[in-house]
Amino acid sequence: MTRYFFNIQRHDVLEEDPDGAEFDTLQQAIQEAVLAARELLAEKVRHGDIVDGDAFKITTADGEVVHSLPLKSVLRLE
């Protein structure tokens, strides 16, 4: 298993995930990030916040960014 960290990039500010979570594959980590992004977006919509600009930066323990997931990319508009 590999530990992945779900850091959140909010424009120029990076909020680091101090704990991370272990997954068998990067694809599983991405699927978890998609679910978390939907929850974050739902909260933003409830509060009337701007949705654009935030992204998960999934990194390994050594800080390598292995996937970037803009939160708005998980919206289904059609």
C-alpha positions as CSV (number, residue, x, y, z in Angstrom):
1,M,0.0,0.0,0.0
2,T,1.1,3.5,-0.7
3,R,0.2,6.6,1.5
4,Y,-1.2,9.4,-0.5
5,F,-1.9,12.9,0.7
6,F,-4.8,15.0,-0.4
7,N,-3.5,18.6,-0.3
8,I,-5.9,21.3,-1.3
9,Q,-4.7,24.1,-3.5
10,R,-6.8,27.3,-3.1
11,H,-5.4,29.7,-5.6
12,D,-2.0,30.6,-4.1
13,V,-2.5,28.8,-0.8
14,L,-1.7,25.1,-0.3
15,E,-3.4,23.4,2.6
16,E,-1.4,20.3,3.4
17,D,-3.0,17.0,4.5
18,P,-1.0,16.0,7.5
19,D,-2.2,12.4,7.7
20,G,-2.9,11.0,4.2
21,A,-4.5,7.7,3.6
22,E,-3.2,4.3,2.3
23,F,-4.5,2.9,-1.0
24,D,-3.5,-0.1,-3.1
25,T,-3.4,2.0,-6.3
26,L,-3.3,5.6,-7.4
27,Q,-6.6,5.0,-9.1
28,Q,-8.2,4.2,-5.7
29,A,-6.8,7.4,-4.3
30,I,-8.2,9.4,-7.2
31,Q,-11.6,7.8,-6.7
32,E,-11.5,8.8,-3.0
33,A,-10.5,12.4,-4.0
34,V,-13.5,12.6,-6.4
35,L,-15.8,11.7,-3.6
36,A,-14.2,14.2,-1.3
37,A,-14.3,16.9,-4.0
38,R,-18.1,16.3,-4.4
39,E,-18.5,16.8,-0.6
40,L,-16.5,20.0,-0.6
41,L,-18.3,21.4,-3.6
42,A,-21.7,20.6,-2.0
43,E,-20.6,22.6,1.1
44,K,-19.5,25.5,-1.1
45,V,-22.8,25.5,-2.9
46,R,-24.8,25.4,0.4
47,H,-22.8,28.5,1.6
48,G,-23.0,30.3,-1.7
49,D,-19.2,30.3,-2.1
50,I,-17.3,30.6,-5.4
51,V,-16.6,27.1,-6.7
52,D,-13.8,27.9,-9.2
53,G,-10.1,27.6,-8.5
54,D,-9.7,24.9,-5.8
55,A,-7.9,21.6,-6.6
56,F,-6.7,18.5,-4.8
57,K,-3.0,17.9,-5.3
58,I,-2.5,14.2,-4.6
59,T,1.1,13.6,-3.5
60,T,3.2,10.7,-2.3
61,A,5.0,10.8,1.1
62,D,8.1,12.3,-0.6
63,G,6.0,15.3,-1.9
64,E,5.7,14.2,-5.5
65,V,2.4,15.4,-7.0
66,V,1.0,12.3,-8.8
67,H,-2.4,13.7,-9.7
68,S,-4.1,17.1,-9.8
69,L,-7.9,17.2,-9.5
70,P,-9.7,20.5,-9.9
71,L,-12.8,20.4,-7.7
72,K,-15.0,21.7,-10.4
73,S,-14.0,18.8,-12.7
74,V,-16.2,16.4,-10.7
75,L,-19.4,18.4,-11.5
76,R,-21.7,16.8,-14.0
77,L,-23.4,19.5,-16.0
78,E,-25.1,17.4,-18.6
